[in-house]
Amino acid sequence: MNIKNSIETKLQSLQPQFLKVTNESHMHNVPKGSESHFKVTIVSDEFNGKLLLVRHRMINEILAEELAHSIHALVLHTMTSEEWFEKSGTPNHSPPCLGGSKSK
């Protein structure tokens, strides 16, 4: 199973109303076909009443294996159904890569 699929499968434990996992590795200085940089947009009522930090910790705990061995960068957009509705169901865009290990 590739890393993207693993992330999607594991995050189903949060019973998301919306889940989008995007491999953004191509936007960084990594070999073609890499799975090292991801963006996760997840809407779940499991986040109701929880601070952003707690939501991110929940995700980090679920994805502990991937974070320890495979994922270099993980962008998280965690929302409740109500927050998602207020944003009109529009995910945030990731900022451009600043180069990482590229030398100038």
N, CA, C and O atoms as CSV, one atom per row, in Angstrom:
chain,resi,resn,atom,element,x,y,z
A,1,MET,N,N,0.857,-1.178,0.000
A,1,MET,CA,C,0.000,0.000,0.000
A,1,MET,C,C,0.901,1.239,0.000
A,1,MET,O,O,1.874,1.313,0.751
A,2,ASN,N,N,0.562,2.204,-0.852
A,2,ASN,CA,C,1.365,3.426,-0.853
A,2,ASN,C,C,0.995,4.301,0.352
A,2,ASN,O,O,-0.003,4.053,1.029
A,3,ILE,N,N,1.802,5.308,0.601
A,3,ILE,CA,C,1.631,6.132,1.798
A,3,ILE,C,C,0.326,6.915,1.756
A,3,ILE,O,O,-0.361,7.024,2.772
A,4,LYS,N,N,-0.022,7.457,0.603
A,4,LYS,CA,C,-1.275,8.210,0.479
A,4,LYS,C,C,-2.461,7.331,0.872
A,4,LYS,O,O,-3.330,7.758,1.633
A,5,ASN,N,N,-2.494,6.114,0.355
A,5,ASN,CA,C,-3.591,5.199,0.686
A,5,ASN,C,C,-3.595,4.837,2.165
A,5,ASN,O,O,-4.655,4.716,2.780
A,6,SER,N,N,-2.413,4.665,2.729
A,6,SER,CA,C,-2.299,4.353,4.150
A,6,SER,C,C,-2.876,5.494,4.993
A,6,SER,O,O,-3.602,5.251,5.957
A,7,ILE,N,N,-2.551,6.731,4.629
A,7,ILE,CA,C,-3.076,7.897,5.346
A,7,ILE,C,C,-4.601,7.914,5.263
A,7,ILE,O,O,-5.284,8.073,6.274
A,8,GLU,N,N,-5.125,7.749,4.057
A,8,GLU,CA,C,-6.578,7.761,3.867
A,8,GLU,C,C,-7.265,6.674,4.685
A,8,GLU,O,O,-8.293,6.920,5.316
A,9,THR,N,N,-6.700,5.489,4.672
A,9,THR,CA,C,-7.289,4.367,5.402
A,9,THR,C,C,-7.285,4.626,6.903
A,9,THR,O,O,-8.300,4.434,7.572
A,10,LYS,N,N,-6.148,5.059,7.428
A,10,LYS,CA,C,-6.041,5.277,8.870
A,10,LYS,C,C,-6.938,6.413,9.361
A,10,LYS,O,O,-7.486,6.337,10.461
A,11,LEU,N,N,-7.091,7.463,8.555
A,11,LEU,CA,C,-7.903,8.606,8.987
A,11,LEU,C,C,-9.401,8.323,8.940
A,11,LEU,O,O,-10.198,9.116,9.441
A,12,GLN,N,N,-9.789,7.203,8.345
A,12,GLN,CA,C,-11.199,6.811,8.375
A,12,GLN,C,C,-11.677,6.572,9.808
A,12,GLN,O,O,-12.877,6.613,10.080
A,13,SER,N,N,-10.742,6.326,10.720
A,13,SER,CA,C,-11.100,6.119,12.131
A,13,SER,C,C,-11.748,7.364,12.735
A,13,SER,O,O,-12.422,7.270,13.760
A,14,LEU,N,N,-11.552,8.528,12.112
A,14,LEU,CA,C,-12.164,9.776,12.583
A,14,LEU,C,C,-13.542,10.013,11.957
A,14,LEU,O,O,-14.152,11.058,12.184
A,15,GLN,N,N,-14.027,9.062,11.182
A,15,GLN,CA,C,-15.338,9.151,10.534
A,15,GLN,C,C,-15.528,10.496,9.819
A,15,GLN,O,O,-16.465,11.235,10.121
A,16,PRO,N,N,-14.648,10.802,8.885
A,16,PRO,CA,C,-14.713,12.114,8.229
A,16,PRO,C,C,-15.923,12.258,7.308
A,16,PRO,O,O,-16.333,11.313,6.634
A,17,GLN,N,N,-16.478,13.465,7.302
A,17,GLN,CA,C,-17.498,13.811,6.317
A,17,GLN,C,C,-16.826,14.193,5.002
A,17,GLN,O,O,-17.420,14.076,3.931
A,18,PHE,N,N,-15.588,14.647,5.099
A,18,PHE,CA,C,-14.787,14.991,3.931
A,18,PHE,C,C,-13.338,14.677,4.268
A,18,PHE,O,O,-12.866,14.989,5.362
A,19,LEU,N,N,-12.637,14.061,3.329
A,19,LEU,CA,C,-11.223,13.763,3.502
A,19,LEU,C,C,-10.546,13.862,2.151
A,19,LEU,O,O,-10.947,13.209,1.188
A,20,LYS,N,N,-9.514,14.687,2.096
A,20,LYS,CA,C,-8.717,14.792,0.882
A,20,LYS,C,C,-7.249,14.755,1.289
A,20,LYS,O,O,-6.777,15.598,2.052
A,21,VAL,N,N,-6.540,13.763,0.766
A,21,VAL,CA,C,-5.111,13.630,1.012
A,21,VAL,C,C,-4.407,13.899,-0.307
A,21,VAL,O,O,-4.638,13.203,-1.296
A,22,THR,N,N,-3.550,14.908,-0.318
A,22,THR,CA,C,-2.859,15.318,-1.533
A,22,THR,C,C,-1.359,15.117,-1.364
A,22,THR,O,O,-0.754,15.616,-0.416
A,23,ASN,N,N,-0.771,14.380,-2.298
A,23,ASN,CA,C,0.682,14.212,-2.313
A,23,ASN,C,C,1.268,15.450,-2.984
A,23,ASN,O,O,1.097,15.651,-4.187
A,24,GLU,N,N,1.952,16.271,-2.211
A,24,GLU,CA,C,2.549,17.505,-2.728
A,24,GLU,C,C,4.055,17.380,-2.914
A,24,GLU,O,O,4.755,18.386,-3.031
A,25,SER,N,N,4.548,16.163,-2.940
A,25,SER,CA,C,5.990,15.932,-3.056
A,25,SER,C,C,6.565,16.541,-4.328
A,25,SER,O,O,7.701,17.016,-4.332
A,26,HIS,N,N,5.782,16.529,-5.413
A,26,HIS,CA,C,6.253,17.067,-6.685
A,26,HIS,C,C,6.582,18.559,-6.613
A,26,HIS,O,O,7.276,19.086,-7.482
A,27,MET,N,N,6.083,19.237,-5.579
A,27,MET,CA,C,6.316,20.665,-5.409
A,27,MET,C,C,7.623,20.942,-4.666
A,27,MET,O,O,7.945,22.097,-4.388
A,28,HIS,N,N,8.373,19.895,-4.345
A,28,HIS,CA,C,9.572,20.022,-3.522
A,28,HIS,C,C,10.765,19.369,-4.217
A,28,HIS,O,O,10.618,18.703,-5.242
A,29,ASN,N,N,11.923,19.570,-3.653
A,29,ASN,CA,C,13.161,19.065,-4.229
A,29,ASN,C,C,13.387,17.611,-3.793
A,29,ASN,O,O,14.264,17.317,-2.981
A,30,VAL,N,N,12.567,16.712,-4.356
A,30,VAL,CA,C,12.650,15.284,-4.047
A,30,VAL,C,C,12.603,14.514,-5.364
A,30,VAL,O,O,12.169,15.061,-6.378
A,31,PRO,N,N,13.035,13.267,-5.367
A,31,PRO,CA,C,12.974,12.477,-6.604
A,31,PRO,C,C,11.539,12.297,-7.106
A,31,PRO,O,O,10.594,12.259,-6.319
A,32,LYS,N,N,11.398,12.188,-8.419
A,32,LYS,CA,C,10.095,11.981,-9.038
A,32,LYS,C,C,9.447,10.716,-8.457
A,32,LYS,O,O,10.112,9.697,-8.270
A,33,GLY,N,N,8.165,10.799,-8.180
A,33,GLY,CA,C,7.428,9.669,-7.623
A,33,GLY,C,C,7.502,9.553,-6.111
A,33,GLY,O,O,6.979,8.594,-5.542
A,34,SER,N,N,8.141,10.511,-5.449
A,34,SER,CA,C,8.277,10.471,-3.987
A,34,SER,C,C,6.930,10.633,-3.296
A,34,SER,O,O,6.000,11.231,-3.838
A,35,GLU,N,N,6.848,10.093,-2.105
A,35,GLU,CA,C,5.695,10.281,-1.230
A,35,GLU,C,C,6.223,10.743,0.120
A,35,GLU,O,O,6.320,9.963,1.068
A,36,SER,N,N,6.560,12.021,0.187
A,36,SER,CA,C,7.181,12.553,1.403
A,36,SER,C,C,6.502,13.808,1.932
A,36,SER,O,O,6.659,14.135,3.108
A,37,HIS,N,N,5.756,14.516,1.101
A,37,HIS,CA,C,5.104,15.769,1.482
A,37,HIS,C,C,3.606,15.639,1.190
A,37,HIS,O,O,3.208,15.396,0.051
A,38,PHE,N,N,2.781,15.804,2.228
A,38,PHE,CA,C,1.340,15.630,2.061
A,38,PHE,C,C,0.563,16.780,2.678
A,38,PHE,O,O,1.007,17.431,3.624
A,39,LYS,N,N,-0.617,17.006,2.105
A,39,LYS,CA,C,-1.595,17.933,2.679
A,39,LYS,C,C,-2.847,17.121,2.954
A,39,LYS,O,O,-3.323,16.384,2.091
A,40,VAL,N,N,-3.379,17.261,4.162
A,40,VAL,CA,C,-4.605,16.571,4.550
A,40,VAL,C,C,-5.647,17.614,4.909
A,40,VAL,O,O,-5.427,18.453,5.782
A,41,THR,N,N,-6.775,17.553,4.233
A,41,THR,CA,C,-7.938,18.349,4.605
A,41,THR,C,C,-8.969,17.355,5.095
A,41,THR,O,O,-9.397,16.472,4.351
A,42,ILE,N,N,-9.368,17.499,6.347
A,42,ILE,CA,C,-10.301,16.550,6.943
A,42,ILE,C,C,-11.373,17.292,7.732
A,42,ILE,O,O,-11.089,18.209,8.503
A,43,VAL,N,N,-12.609,16.866,7.514
A,43,VAL,CA,C,-13.762,17.418,8.221
A,43,VAL,C,C,-14.360,16.280,9.033
A,43,VAL,O,O,-14.764,15.255,8.486
A,44,SER,N,N,-14.409,16.476,10.343
A,44,SER,CA,C,-14.929,15.432,11.213
A,44,SER,C,C,-15.557,16.043,12.453
A,44,SER,O,O,-15.032,17.001,13.021
A,45,ASP,N,N,-16.671,15.489,12.864
A,45,ASP,CA,C,-17.289,15.949,14.098
A,45,ASP,C,C,-16.532,15.446,15.323
A,45,ASP,O,O,-16.848,15.842,16.445
A,46,GLU,N,N,-15.539,14.581,15.126
A,46,GLU,CA,C,-14.644,14.169,16.210
A,46,GLU,C,C,-13.843,15.373,16.719
A,46,GLU,O,O,-13.300,15.337,17.823
A,47,PHE,N,N,-13.773,16.440,15.909
A,47,PHE,CA,C,-13.025,17.637,16.282
A,47,PHE,C,C,-13.869,18.640,17.066
A,47,PHE,O,O,-13.339,19.641,17.549
A,48,ASN,N,N,-15.175,18.390,17.202
A,48,ASN,CA,C,-16.047,19.319,17.920
A,48,ASN,C,C,-15.513,19.599,19.319
A,48,ASN,O,O,-15.222,18.672,20.076
A,49,GLY,N,N,-15.386,20.879,19.661
A,49,GLY,CA,C,-14.955,21.284,20.983
A,49,GLY,C,C,-13.466,21.111,21.252
A,49,GLY,O,O,-13.017,21.306,22.381
A,50,LYS,N,N,-12.698,20.749,20.235
A,50,LYS,CA,C,-11.265,20.522,20.430
A,50,LYS,C,C,-10.463,21.653,19.795
A,50,LYS,O,O,-10.771,22.121,18.699
A,51,LEU,N,N,-9.423,22.078,20.515
A,51,LEU,CA,C,-8.520,23.094,19.986
A,51,LEU,C,C,-7.765,22.549,18.780
A,51,LEU,O,O,-7.628,21.336,18.624
A,52,LEU,N,N,-7.281,23.436,17.939
A,52,LEU,CA,C,-6.523,23.057,16.755
A,52,LEU,C,C,-5.333,22.161,17.123
A,52,LEU,O,O,-5.074,21.165,16.447
A,53,LEU,N,N,-4.623,22.510,18.177
A,53,LEU,CA,C,-3.478,21.720,18.612
A,53,LEU,C,C,-3.888,20.278,18.951
A,53,LEU,O,O,-3.180,19.334,18.602
A,54,VAL,N,N,-5.002,20.116,19.613
A,54,VAL,CA,C,-5.493,18.781,19.971
A,54,VAL,C,C,-5.866,18.003,18.712
A,54,VAL,O,O,-5.584,16.808,18.619
A,55,ARG,N,N,-6.487,18.658,17.758
A,55,ARG,CA,C,-6.852,18.009,16.493
A,55,ARG,C,C,-5.608,17.490,15.775
A,55,ARG,O,O,-5.578,16.360,15.287
A,56,HIS,N,N,-4.591,18.335,15.722
A,56,HIS,CA,C,-3.348,17.947,15.051
A,56,HIS,C,C,-2.669,16.800,15.787
A,56,HIS,O,O,-2.112,15.901,15.156
A,57,ARG,N,N,-2.709,16.823,17.099
A,57,ARG,CA,C,-2.139,15.717,17.875
A,57,ARG,C,C,-2.890,14.416,17.597
A,57,ARG,O,O,-2.284,13.346,17.543
A,58,MET,N,N,-4.193,14.507,17.423
A,58,MET,CA,C,-4.983,13.317,17.101
A,58,MET,C,C,-4.495,12.703,15.783
A,58,MET,O,O,-4.288,11.494,15.688
A,59,ILE,N,N,-4.319,13.553,14.780
A,59,ILE,CA,C,-3.843,13.095,13.472
A,59,ILE,C,C,-2.431,12.521,13.602
A,59,ILE,O,O,-2.143,11.447,13.075
A,60,ASN,N,N,-1.558,13.238,14.302
A,60,ASN,CA,C,-0.177,12.781,14.466
A,60,ASN,C,C,-0.111,11.428,15.149
A,60,ASN,O,O,0.731,10.600,14.803
A,61,GLU,N,N,-0.983,11.196,16.107
A,61,GLU,CA,C,-1.011,9.899,16.791
A,61,GLU,C,C,-1.456,8.787,15.834
A,61,GLU,O,O,-0.877,7.701,15.818
A,62,ILE,N,N,-2.474,9.068,15.053
A,62,ILE,CA,C,-2.974,8.081,14.094
A,62,ILE,C,C,-1.916,7.753,13.048
A,62,ILE,O,O,-1.785,6.601,12.634
A,63,LEU,N,N,-1.162,8.763,12.619
A,63,LEU,CA,C,-0.169,8.585,11.557
A,63,LEU,C,C,1.264,8.472,12.102
A,63,LEU,O,O,2.220,8.765,11.385
A,64,ALA,N,N,1.413,8.058,13.342
A,64,ALA,CA,C,2.729,8.006,13.986
A,64,ALA,C,C,3.745,7.194,13.187
A,64,ALA,O,O,4.896,7.608,13.050
A,65,GLU,N,N,3.338,6.059,12.666
A,65,GLU,CA,C,4.259,5.198,11.904
A,65,GLU,C,C,4.753,5.908,10.643
A,65,GLU,O,O,5.949,5.899,10.351
A,66,GLU,N,N,3.841,6.514,9.907
A,66,GLU,CA,C,4.211,7.222,8.678
A,66,GLU,C,C,5.093,8.438,8.979
A,66,GLU,O,O,6.050,8.714,8.255
A,67,LEU,N,N,4.767,9.151,10.039
A,67,LEU,CA,C,5.558,10.324,10.405
A,67,LEU,C,C,6.969,9.934,10.853
A,67,LEU,O,O,7.922,10.685,10.645
A,68,ALA,N,N,7.094,8.782,11.455
A,68,ALA,CA,C,8.402,8.331,11.936
A,68,ALA,C,C,9.295,7.826,10.810
A,68,ALA,O,O,10.520,7.894,10.913
A,69,HIS,N,N,8.689,7.317,9.726
A,69,HIS,CA,C,9.497,6.640,8.722
A,69,HIS,C,C,9.375,7.165,7.300
A,69,HIS,O,O,10.304,6.994,6.511
A,70,SER,N,N,8.266,7.795,6.947
A,70,SER,CA,C,8.033,8.093,5.533
A,70,SER,C,C,7.744,9.552,5.226
A,70,SER,O,O,8.228,10.086,4.228
A,71,ILE,N,N,6.966,10.194,6.068
A,71,ILE,CA,C,6.496,11.551,5.782
A,71,ILE,C,C,7.514,12.572,6.291
A,71,ILE,O,O,7.907,12.555,7.458
A,72,HIS,N,N,7.927,13.456,5.390
A,72,HIS,CA,C,8.840,14.541,5.749
A,72,HIS,C,C,8.057,15.779,6.187
A,72,HIS,O,O,8.453,16.471,7.124
A,73,ALA,N,N,6.939,16.054,5.500
A,73,ALA,CA,C,6.141,17.245,5.803
A,73,ALA,C,C,4.662,16.906,5.690
A,73,ALA,O,O,4.236,16.206,4.771
A,74,LEU,N,N,3.886,17.416,6.645
A,74,LEU,CA,C,2.454,17.154,6.672
A,74,LEU,C,C,1.725,18.445,7.004
A,74,LEU,O,O,1.874,18.988,8.099
A,75,VAL,N,N,0.934,18.936,6.052
A,75,VAL,CA,C,0.100,20.117,6.246
A,75,VAL,C,C,-1.282,19.628,6.629
A,75,VAL,O,O,-1.854,18.785,5.939
A,76,LEU,N,N,-1.831,20.153,7.732
A,76,LEU,CA,C,-3.139,19.702,8.208
A,76,LEU,C,C,-4.140,20.845,8.223
A,76,LEU,O,O,-3.873,21.930,8.741
A,77,HIS,N,N,-5.288,20.573,7.646
A,77,HIS,CA,C,-6.441,21.469,7.730
A,77,HIS,C,C,-7.557,20.636,8.348
A,77,HIS,O,O,-8.177,19.814,7.673
A,78,THR,N,N,-7.806,20.854,9.635
A,78,THR,CA,C,-8.769,20.054,10.386
A,78,THR,C,C,-9.962,20.926,10.765
A,78,THR,O,O,-9.805,21.978,11.385
A,79,MET,N,N,-11.150,20.477,10.386
A,79,MET,CA,C,-12.344,21.278,10.628
A,79,MET,C,C,-13.513,20.414,11.088
A,79,MET,O,O,-13.592,19.224,10.784
A,80,THR,N,N,-14.408,21.045,11.823
A,80,THR,CA,C,-15.688,20.422,12.134
A,80,THR,C,C,-16.611,20.648,10.943
A,80,THR,O,O,-16.287,21.426,10.045
A,81,SER,N,N,-17.748,19.979,10.928
A,81,SER,CA,C,-18.721,20.194,9.853
A,81,SER,C,C,-19.149,21.647,9.782
A,81,SER,O,O,-19.290,22.212,8.697
A,82,GLU,N,N,-19.354,22.247,10.942
A,82,GLU,CA,C,-19.779,23.644,11.002
A,82,GLU,C,C,-18.721,24.577,10.418
A,82,GLU,O,O,-19.049,25.488,9.659
A,83,GLU,N,N,-17.461,24.356,10.766
A,83,GLU,CA,C,-16.373,25.182,10.236
A,83,GLU,C,C,-16.248,25.020,8.726
A,83,GLU,O,O,-16.017,25.991,8.006
A,84,TRP,N,N,-16.400,23.792,8.256
A,84,TRP,CA,C,-16.333,23.504,6.821
A,84,TRP,C,C,-17.456,24.233,6.089
A,84,TRP,O,O,-17.236,24.809,5.023
A,85,PHE,N,N,-18.651,24.209,6.657
A,85,PHE,CA,C,-19.792,24.886,6.060
A,85,PHE,C,C,-19.541,26.394,5.995
A,85,PHE,O,O,-19.873,27.037,4.999
A,86,GLU,N,N,-18.956,26.956,7.055
A,86,GLU,CA,C,-18.663,28.396,7.077
A,86,GLU,C,C,-17.655,28.787,6.004
A,86,GLU,O,O,-17.696,29.906,5.493
A,87,LYS,N,N,-16.751,27.875,5.659
A,87,LYS,CA,C,-15.763,28.121,4.610
A,87,LYS,C,C,-16.331,27.769,3.238
A,87,LYS,O,O,-15.617,27.860,2.240
A,88,SER,N,N,-17.567,27.381,3.169
A,88,SER,CA,C,-18.232,26.974,1.933
A,88,SER,C,C,-17.563,25.756,1.307
A,88,SER,O,O,-17.578,25.588,0.088
A,89,GLY,N,N,-16.978,24.910,2.147
A,89,GLY,CA,C,-16.384,23.675,1.660
A,89,GLY,C,C,-15.180,23.885,0.762
A,89,GLY,O,O,-14.976,23.126,-0.185
A,90,THR,N,N,-14.381,24.900,1.042
A,90,THR,CA,C,-13.220,25.202,0.209
A,90,THR,C,C,-11.932,24.912,0.971
A,90,THR,O,O,-11.679,25.531,2.005
A,91,PRO,N,N,-11.101,23.969,0.473
A,91,PRO,CA,C,-9.833,23.698,1.157
A,91,PRO,C,C,-8.825,24.829,0.969
A,91,PRO,O,O,-8.870,25.559,-0.022
A,92,ASN,N,N,-7.921,24.963,1.931
A,92,ASN,CA,C,-6.848,25.948,1.832
A,92,ASN,C,C,-5.766,25.460,0.883
A,92,ASN,O,O,-5.604,24.256,0.684
A,93,HIS,N,N,-5.027,26.393,0.299
A,93,HIS,CA,C,-3.905,26.054,-0.574
A,93,HIS,C,C,-2.618,26.042,0.237
A,93,HIS,O,O,-2.465,26.808,1.188
A,94,SER,N,N,-1.704,25.178,-0.143
A,94,SER,CA,C,-0.401,25.120,0.530
A,94,SER,C,C,0.485,26.251,0.026
A,94,SER,O,O,0.382,26.655,-1.132
A,95,PRO,N,N,1.357,26.762,0.896
A,95,PRO,CA,C,2.283,27.806,0.454
A,95,PRO,C,C,3.326,27.214,-0.480
A,95,PRO,O,O,3.568,26.007,-0.455
A,96,PRO,N,N,3.951,28.059,-1.309
A,96,PRO,CA,C,4.989,27.542,-2.207
A,96,PRO,C,C,6.198,27.049,-1.415
A,96,PRO,O,O,6.490,27.545,-0.327
A,97,CYS,N,N,6.884,26.076,-1.975
A,97,CYS,CA,C,8.097,25.536,-1.350
A,97,CYS,C,C,9.197,26.589,-1.384
A,97,CYS,O,O,9.384,27.265,-2.396
A,98,LEU,N,N,9.914,26.725,-0.292
A,98,LEU,CA,C,10.995,27.693,-0.216
A,98,LEU,C,C,12.340,27.084,-0.567
A,98,LEU,O,O,13.376,27.734,-0.424
A,99,GLY,N,N,12.330,25.856,-1.021
A,99,GLY,CA,C,13.568,25.266,-1.524
A,99,GLY,C,C,14.111,24.137,-0.703
A,99,GLY,O,O,14.794,23.273,-1.254
A,100,GLY,N,N,13.852,24.088,0.576
A,100,GLY,CA,C,14.346,22.998,1.404
A,100,GLY,C,C,15.838,22.809,1.275
A,100,GLY,O,O,16.619,23.658,1.705
A,101,SER,N,N,16.238,21.692,0.681
A,101,SER,CA,C,17.667,21.378,0.596
A,101,SER,C,C,18.339,21.922,-0.655
A,101,SER,O,O,19.520,21.658,-0.883
A,102,LYS,N,N,17.606,22.680,-1.471
A,102,LYS,CA,C,18.229,23.279,-2.658
A,102,LYS,C,C,19.260,24.314,-2.237
A,102,LYS,O,O,19.018,25.109,-1.329
A,103,SER,N,N,20.393,24.299,-2.890
A,103,SER,CA,C,21.393,25.329,-2.614
A,103,SER,C,C,21.274,26.424,-3.663
A,103,SER,O,O,20.953,26.162,-4.822
A,104,LYS,N,N,21.532,27.629,-3.247
A,104,LYS,CA,C,21.415,28.774,-4.157
A,104,LYS,C,C,22.764,29.311,-4.504
A,104,LYS,O,O,22.868,30.277,-5.260
